[in-house]
Amino acid sequence: MKRAHKAILAVVFAAAAAATSWARAEVGPSRSVKPLSKEWQILAGITGFHSVVHRRSRVAVRILEADGSSTVAQNPVALYVVASNQLSGQEAVDYVWRLPRSVAGVRAVAANDCGVDVDVDVDATDEQGSVTGQLRREVRLCMIRKDGRLESELKVEELPAAATRRPPK
């Protein structure tokens, strides 16, 4: 995993922990807030967030989109998956994965029997590698066993969605 991607994840987890404790604080008078220091600038790369909680397993699954368009022209959005068990009485388990395929964008995220389905757009290219439009795909992510427990290994399957080809933006 690239160093920048590891840094993004570390910052996201730290920010989520800070936000959780801040959200529980009492409401007080208005105040000024200074910008975060440079080490937090990595958060600027996070361009999207999606969350689903499974009713049966209580596993919370979050999809983070990180924009890499400054370094990649085709399919510039890297996807990270964060899964956490939510069952009381069990030891907390969190897993983080980076999907092996980047995408042009995420349309929707929905729960399935074994995890989540992510509806994405991927860049379509011609023989020379030029982007000619986008194709819609469904990425099936499985990390929940039949007994509702969280797996440490993510299974990824890419399926064609309603294959509609759209011109580039």
C-alpha positions in Angstrom: 0.0 0.0 0.0 1.4 3.4 -0.9 2.6 5.6 1.9 0.0 8.3 1.0 -2.9 5.9 1.3 -1.7 4.7 4.7 -1.5 8.3 5.8 -5.0 9.0 4.6 -6.4 6.1 6.6 -4.5 7.0 9.8 -5.8 10.6 9.5 -9.4 9.4 8.8 -9.4 7.2 11.9 -7.9 9.9 14.1 -10.5 12.4 12.8 -13.4 10.0 13.4 -12.3 9.4 16.9 -11.9 13.1 17.6 -15.3 13.8 16.0 -17.0 11.1 18.1 -15.7 12.6 21.4 -16.5 16.2 20.2 -20.1 15.2 19.2 -20.7 14.0 22.8 -19.5 17.3 24.3 -22.0 19.7 25.7 -23.2 22.5 23.5 -21.6 25.8 24.4 -21.3 29.3 23.2 -20.0 29.9 19.7 -16.3 30.0 19.2 -13.7 30.4 16.5 -11.9 27.3 15.2 -8.4 27.5 13.7 -7.5 25.4 10.6 -5.8 22.0 11.2 -2.1 21.7 10.9 -0.4 20.5 7.7 -0.5 16.8 8.8 -4.3 16.9 8.5 -4.2 18.2 4.9 -4.2 14.6 3.7 -7.9 14.6 4.5 -8.4 16.9 1.4 -7.9 13.7 -0.7 -11.1 12.1 0.8 -13.8 13.1 -1.7 -16.6 10.7 -0.8 -18.0 8.7 2.1 -20.7 6.0 2.1 -22.0 4.0 5.1 -24.2 0.9 5.5 -25.0 -1.1 8.7 -26.2 -4.6 8.3 -29.4 -5.4 10.3 -28.6 -9.1 10.8 -24.9 -8.9 11.6 -24.7 -5.3 12.9 -21.4 -4.9 10.9 -20.9 -1.3 9.9 -19.3 -1.0 6.4 -17.9 2.4 5.2 -16.6 3.2 1.7 -14.1 6.0 1.5 -13.3 7.6 -1.9 -9.9 9.2 -2.2 -9.2 11.3 -5.3 -5.9 10.7 -7.1 -6.7 12.8 -10.2 -3.5 14.8 -9.8 -1.4 11.6 -10.4 -3.9 9.4 -12.4 -6.0 10.4 -15.4 -8.0 7.2 -15.8 -10.2 5.9 -13.0 -8.7 8.4 -10.5 -10.7 7.4 -7.4 -9.2 4.8 -5.0 -11.7 3.0 -2.8 -11.1 2.0 0.8 -13.4 -0.3 2.7 -13.7 -0.1 6.5 -15.7 -2.8 8.3 -16.4 -2.9 12.1 -18.5 -5.3 14.1 -21.2 -3.6 16.2 -22.2 -6.5 18.4 -22.2 -5.8 22.1 -20.4 -8.3 24.3 -17.8 -9.1 21.6 -14.3 -7.8 21.1 -14.3 -5.0 18.7 -12.9 -5.9 15.3 -12.0 -3.4 12.5 -10.6 -4.3 9.1 -9.5 -1.9 6.4 -8.9 -2.8 2.8 -7.9 -0.9 -0.3 -9.7 -2.2 -3.4 -7.4 -3.3 -6.2 -9.4 -1.4 -8.8 -9.8 2.4 -8.9 -13.0 3.9 -10.4 -14.2 7.1 -11.9 -16.8 7.5 -9.2 -19.3 5.8 -6.8 -23.0 6.0 -7.5 -24.5 4.1 -4.5 -23.7 1.5 -1.8 -26.3 -1.1 -0.6 -26.1 -4.0 1.8 -26.1 -7.6 0.4 -26.1 -11.0 2.1 -22.3 -11.1 2.5 -21.3 -7.4 2.7 -22.1 -4.5 0.3 -22.6 -3.9 -3.4 -21.0 -0.7 -4.7 -22.5 0.8 -7.8 -19.6 2.5 -9.7 -18.6 4.1 -12.9 -15.4 3.0 -14.6 -13.7 4.7 -17.5 -14.1 3.0 -20.9 -11.1 3.3 -23.2 -10.3 2.7 -26.8 -7.4 0.8 -28.3 -5.0 3.7 -27.7 -6.0 4.0 -24.0 -8.0 7.2 -24.4 -11.1 7.6 -22.3 -14.2 7.3 -24.5 -16.9 7.3 -21.9 -17.9 5.5 -18.7 -19.3 2.1 -18.0 -21.5 1.3 -15.0 -20.3 -1.7 -12.9 -21.3 -3.3 -9.6 -18.6 -4.3 -7.3 -19.7 -7.0 -4.8 -17.7 -6.9 -1.6 -18.1 -9.9 0.8 -16.7 -9.8 4.3 -19.6 -11.2 6.5 -19.9 -14.9 7.1 -23.3 -16.7 7.2 -23.2 -16.7 11.0 -22.8 -12.9 10.9 -19.2 -12.7 11.9 -16.7 -10.5 10.2 -14.1 -12.1 7.9 -10.5 -10.8 7.8 -10.3 -11.4 4.0 -12.3 -9.3 1.6 -13.7 -11.1 -1.4 -14.2 -8.7 -4.4 -16.2 -9.5 -7.5 -16.9 -7.0 -10.4 -20.1 -7.5 -12.3 -21.6 -5.6 -15.2 -24.5 -3.4 -14.1 -27.1 -2.0 -16.5 -24.3 -1.6 -19.1 -25.1 1.9 -20.3 -22.2 3.8 -21.9 -22.1 7.5 -21.3 -19.9 10.1 -23.0 -17.1 11.6 -20.9 -17.8 14.6 -18.7 
